[in-house]
Amino acid sequence: MPRRLYSCTPSRLNAWLDCRRRYRFTYLDRPQPSKGPAWAHNSVGASVHNALAAWWREPYERRTPLTAATLLTGGWIAEGFRDGEQSAHWLGRARDLVSGYVATLDPSDDPVGVERTVATRTKVIALSGRIDRLDRRGDELVVVDYKTGRRPLTQDDARSSLALAVYAIAASRMMRTPARAVELHHLPTGEIVEWRHTDESLGRHLRRAEEIALEASDADERYREAVSSGGPSGSRGRAQAGPGRRGPSGSSAAQAAPERQAAPVEGARTAAEAAPRAWPSAADVRREQSADVRRERPSVGPAVVPPAIDELFAPSPGPICGWCDFRRHCPEGLAAAPERRPWDGLAE
């Protein structure tokens, strides 16, 4: 029988590399273990991405800095902040970010795609994801990724990004147009970091994605076999008594999709290479906030698995553990790094 294709996004592949326990909690355990509170820096990033996507969908005459600021205000995600004052302060800063950035753009230069989903497959993987912006420049396509973190970017961030490379490959195949250039647009500094791939470098990234996929696919299969066999491996960890932090369906909008896992702003490869990104819309935010008022969900623990499976999905303790959504379910992570407050990722 031919091997089943491993369906994934770059975020899933990077999660396997960063921490296999977090990978398991994110993609395999169902129901998913409860996450921690929303991260303020994720709220800022989601709000900015949504506003920029909406700006390009406006008619030409409305593509102004004022429109960008208005869209940002209307879709502001006020979760994870210390208080209303801090949220209002960052709302102002985010308005300045988007209005200042769009002032550098040509409103008549329509992108090929905004929040464009692309996909490709090989004999090993079926890979898909969403690009912030896809430009056509001359006879080529350019993959554009927005960044709002406080860490300055380098050319190595663009060169080494698995996500940007495979999106360039997917876009090129789908549109039958060369796509070798990838760009990181860092809104806080206005800096644009570019890397131009060769066919050889793109091929290396794709082969690397296949290698990761083979490892993760084998681990997934062993997990499913253990769970389907029944007994302890098919049972759930007991929910904690009383209302806990909100779980996946009651989580904050900034954490609604597993493809947007919270990560430290500095020093974490996950943040630099996160996949594009099903950012929540303003309507999604309001819907989830309204639902949260009506209900509180009990905390859900991880699945109980055999020792061999737990070892297969062993954690990778380190400084990044302070930022992990699943920190409270991981003794090694609790010991590895101090807990971060939801607003600690902001560049105050």
RAQUIVEN-V367625 format. One record per run of one state. SS is the DSSP state (~ for helix, > for strand, _ for the rest). FROM is the first residue (numbers start at 1). LEN is the number of residues. If there is no record, write none. Layout:
SS	FROM	LEN
SS	FROM	LEN
//
This chain:
_	1	5
>	6	3
_	9	1
~	10	9
_	19	1
~	20	8
_	28	12
~	40	18
_	58	2
~	60	3
_	63	2
~	65	10
_	75	9
~	84	19
_	103	10
>	113	9
_	122	3
>	125	13
_	138	2
>	140	8
_	148	7
~	155	6
_	161	1
~	162	14
_	176	3
>	179	8
_	187	4
>	191	6
_	197	2
~	199	30
_	229	2
~	231	4
_	235	1
>	236	1
_	237	6
>	243	1
_	244	4
~	248	3
_	251	2
~	253	3
_	256	13
~	269	5
_	274	8
~	282	13
_	295	3
>	298	1
_	299	4
>	303	1
_	304	3
~	307	6
_	313	6
~	319	5
_	324	3
~	327	3
_	330	1
~	331	6
_	337	12
//
